[in-house]
Amino acid sequence: MTHNVPAAVLWDMDGTLVNTEPYWIAAETEIIESFGGSWTHEEALELVGSGLWKSAQIMQSKGVELTEVEIIDNLTERVLEQLVEFGIPWRPGARELLTALREEKIPTALVTMSVSRMAHHVADRLGFVGFDAVVSGDDVANSKPHPEAYLRGAELLGVDITRCVAIEDSPPGVTSASSAGAFVIGVPFMVELDGSKADVLWPTLDGRSVADISATFTIEGAR
């Protein structure tokens, strides 16, 4: 077993880089209630980290009489409106750690199930070029927990996924990154990650450094 600087760090967005989950829940609730349905906080938490197409299907089962594409467009527009009104709610320590990675010239990718316009809206407001590649929900055929998104992120960066660290906050995201072969740092936020496939759990990114990632990241043969 060796400790090493990763070839790249792959970031989830919602709940990891930014605290947008409450915005998504508010948007889901608004749409479902507009069709006479109800949406509990517990039901909303079950969708954290899942792809928008799955969310759309669940919302249809709750009585939303729109196509999947219409639901996704409506959700995205409502969340974007909140981002414009209230600003980008960065998660503690996330932007600082991303900045440090960029200063060390470690490649980074954003791997999110939000659609492209949402992903770029957030990435473009970092105040610096934070990512060498962006993989969004409309770039892949299979949403998290399928490994496609993380495999695509590593491919775009030209690195071996088994030499990458992924940072995730949800069970579907952790499963996606781990199944792809990445070393996963789980940072639980709205849902617990105990019993997940995360290689290590950090309670927060606040105060974390590139050295912390290197000290945590292990390469064990053909992992």
C-alpha positions as CSV (number, residue, x, y, z in Angstrom):
1,M,0.0,0.0,0.0
2,T,1.3,3.5,-0.9
3,H,0.1,7.0,-0.4
4,N,0.3,9.2,-3.5
5,V,-0.9,12.4,-5.1
6,P,-4.0,11.5,-7.2
7,A,-3.9,11.8,-10.9
8,A,-7.1,13.9,-10.7
9,V,-9.8,14.8,-8.3
10,L,-13.4,14.4,-9.5
11,W,-16.1,16.5,-7.8
12,D,-19.8,16.0,-7.3
13,M,-21.7,19.2,-7.3
14,D,-25.0,19.3,-5.5
15,G,-24.4,18.7,-1.8
16,T,-20.7,18.5,-2.2
17,L,-19.5,21.7,-3.9
18,V,-22.7,23.6,-3.3
19,N,-25.6,23.4,-0.9
20,T,-28.3,23.3,-3.6
21,E,-30.3,20.3,-2.3
22,P,-32.8,22.6,-0.4
23,Y,-33.3,24.4,-3.7
24,W,-34.1,21.1,-5.5
25,I,-36.4,20.0,-2.7
26,A,-38.3,23.3,-2.9
27,A,-38.6,23.0,-6.6
28,E,-39.9,19.4,-6.5
29,T,-42.4,20.3,-3.8
30,E,-43.7,23.3,-5.8
31,I,-44.2,21.3,-8.9
32,I,-45.8,18.3,-7.2
33,E,-48.2,20.5,-5.2
34,S,-49.2,22.4,-8.3
35,F,-50.7,19.2,-9.6
36,G,-52.4,18.5,-6.3
37,G,-49.9,16.0,-4.9
38,S,-47.9,16.0,-1.7
39,W,-44.1,15.7,-1.2
40,T,-42.6,14.9,2.1
41,H,-39.1,15.7,3.2
42,E,-38.4,12.0,3.6
43,E,-39.5,11.3,0.0
44,A,-37.2,14.2,-1.2
45,L,-34.2,12.8,0.6
46,E,-34.6,9.5,-1.2
47,L,-33.8,11.3,-4.5
48,V,-30.6,13.0,-3.2
49,G,-27.8,12.1,-5.6
50,S,-30.0,10.4,-8.2
51,G,-30.3,11.4,-11.8
52,L,-32.9,13.9,-12.8
53,W,-34.6,11.4,-15.1
54,K,-35.3,9.2,-12.1
55,S,-36.6,12.2,-10.2
56,A,-38.9,13.0,-13.1
57,Q,-40.3,9.5,-13.1
58,I,-41.0,9.6,-9.4
59,M,-42.7,12.9,-9.7
60,Q,-44.9,11.6,-12.5
61,S,-45.9,8.8,-10.1
62,K,-46.9,11.6,-7.7
63,G,-49.3,13.0,-10.2
64,V,-47.2,15.5,-12.2
65,E,-48.7,15.5,-15.7
66,L,-45.6,16.6,-17.6
67,T,-43.1,14.7,-19.7
68,E,-39.7,13.8,-18.1
69,V,-38.0,16.5,-20.2
70,E,-40.6,19.1,-19.1
71,I,-40.2,18.2,-15.5
72,I,-36.4,18.4,-15.7
73,D,-36.6,21.7,-17.5
74,N,-39.0,23.1,-14.9
75,L,-36.9,21.8,-12.0
76,T,-33.7,23.3,-13.5
77,E,-35.3,26.6,-14.2
78,R,-36.6,26.9,-10.6
79,V,-33.3,26.0,-9.1
80,L,-31.4,28.5,-11.4
81,E,-33.9,31.2,-10.3
82,Q,-33.0,30.5,-6.7
83,L,-29.3,30.6,-7.4
84,V,-29.7,34.0,-9.1
85,E,-31.8,35.3,-6.3
86,F,-29.9,34.0,-3.3
87,G,-26.4,33.4,-4.8
88,I,-24.3,30.3,-4.9
89,P,-24.3,28.5,-1.5
90,W,-20.8,27.0,-1.4
91,R,-20.3,24.1,0.9
92,P,-17.8,24.8,3.8
93,G,-14.2,24.4,2.6
94,A,-15.1,23.2,-0.9
95,R,-14.1,26.2,-2.9
96,E,-10.9,26.6,-0.8
97,L,-9.9,22.9,-1.4
98,L,-10.6,23.2,-5.1
99,T,-8.5,26.4,-5.2
100,A,-5.6,24.5,-3.6
101,L,-5.9,21.6,-6.1
102,R,-5.7,24.1,-8.9
103,E,-2.7,25.8,-7.4
104,E,-1.0,22.3,-7.2
105,K,-2.0,21.8,-10.9
106,I,-3.9,18.6,-10.1
107,P,-6.5,18.0,-12.8
108,T,-10.1,18.3,-11.7
109,A,-13.5,17.5,-13.2
110,L,-17.0,18.2,-12.2
111,V,-19.2,15.1,-12.3
112,T,-22.9,15.9,-11.7
113,M,-26.3,14.7,-12.6
114,S,-27.6,18.2,-13.0
115,V,-27.9,19.3,-16.6
116,S,-25.2,21.1,-18.4
117,R,-26.5,24.6,-18.1
118,M,-26.9,24.2,-14.4
119,A,-23.4,22.7,-14.0
120,H,-21.8,25.5,-16.0
121,H,-23.8,28.2,-14.2
122,V,-22.2,27.0,-10.9
123,A,-18.7,26.4,-12.4
124,D,-18.6,29.8,-14.1
125,R,-19.2,31.5,-10.8
126,L,-16.3,30.1,-8.8
127,G,-14.2,33.2,-9.6
128,F,-11.5,31.1,-11.3
129,V,-11.3,28.2,-13.8
130,G,-12.0,25.4,-11.4
131,F,-12.4,22.4,-13.7
132,D,-10.6,20.9,-16.7
133,A,-13.8,19.0,-17.7
134,V,-17.5,18.9,-16.8
135,V,-19.7,15.9,-17.0
136,S,-23.4,16.6,-16.6
137,G,-26.5,14.5,-16.5
138,D,-27.3,15.1,-20.2
139,D,-23.8,13.9,-21.2
140,V,-24.3,10.3,-20.1
141,A,-26.9,7.6,-20.9
142,N,-26.8,6.2,-17.4
143,S,-27.3,8.3,-14.2
144,K,-25.5,7.7,-10.9
145,P,-25.3,5.1,-9.3
146,H,-24.1,3.8,-12.6
147,P,-20.3,4.3,-13.1
148,E,-20.6,5.9,-16.5
149,A,-20.3,9.5,-15.4
150,Y,-17.1,9.0,-13.4
151,L,-15.6,6.9,-16.1
152,R,-16.4,9.7,-18.6
153,G,-14.8,12.3,-16.3
154,A,-11.5,10.3,-16.1
155,E,-11.6,9.8,-19.9
156,L,-12.0,13.5,-20.6
157,L,-9.0,14.2,-18.3
158,G,-6.9,11.4,-19.9
159,V,-6.2,9.7,-16.6
160,D,-6.7,6.2,-15.1
161,I,-9.9,6.2,-13.0
162,T,-8.1,4.0,-10.4
163,R,-5.6,6.8,-9.8
164,C,-8.4,9.3,-9.2
165,V,-10.1,10.6,-6.0
166,A,-13.8,11.3,-6.1
167,I,-15.5,13.5,-3.5
168,E,-19.2,12.7,-3.0
169,D,-22.0,13.4,-0.5
170,S,-24.7,10.8,-1.5
171,P,-25.0,7.0,-1.6
172,P,-25.8,7.0,-5.4
173,G,-22.7,9.2,-6.0
174,V,-20.5,7.1,-3.8
175,T,-21.6,3.9,-5.6
176,S,-21.1,5.5,-9.0
177,A,-17.5,6.6,-8.2
178,S,-16.5,3.4,-6.4
179,S,-17.9,1.2,-9.1
180,A,-16.0,3.1,-11.7
181,G,-12.8,2.4,-9.7
182,A,-12.1,5.7,-8.0
183,F,-11.0,6.2,-4.4
184,V,-14.0,7.8,-2.7
185,I,-14.0,10.5,0.0
186,G,-17.5,10.6,1.3
187,V,-18.6,13.9,2.9
188,P,-22.1,13.2,4.2
189,F,-24.5,16.2,4.2
190,M,-28.3,15.6,3.9
191,V,-28.1,11.8,4.1
192,E,-25.8,9.4,5.9
193,L,-23.0,7.5,4.2
194,D,-22.4,4.9,6.9
195,G,-22.3,1.5,5.2
196,S,-21.7,3.0,1.8
197,K,-18.8,2.2,-0.5
198,A,-16.8,5.3,0.5
199,D,-13.2,4.6,1.3
200,V,-13.1,7.3,3.9
201,L,-15.6,9.6,5.5
202,W,-14.8,13.3,6.3
203,P,-17.4,15.2,8.3
204,T,-16.6,18.3,6.3
205,L,-14.2,19.7,3.7
206,D,-13.6,22.8,5.9
207,G,-9.9,23.0,6.7
208,R,-8.9,20.1,4.4
209,S,-5.9,20.4,2.2
210,V,-4.2,18.7,-0.8
211,A,-1.9,17.1,1.7
212,D,-4.9,15.6,3.5
213,I,-6.1,14.1,0.2
214,S,-2.7,12.7,-0.5
215,A,-2.4,11.2,3.0
216,T,-5.8,9.6,2.6
217,F,-5.5,8.3,-1.0
218,T,-4.2,4.8,-1.2
219,I,-3.3,2.7,-4.2
220,E,-3.4,-1.0,-3.5
221,G,-2.2,-2.9,-6.5
222,A,-5.0,-3.2,-9.1
223,R,-7.6,-1.8,-6.9
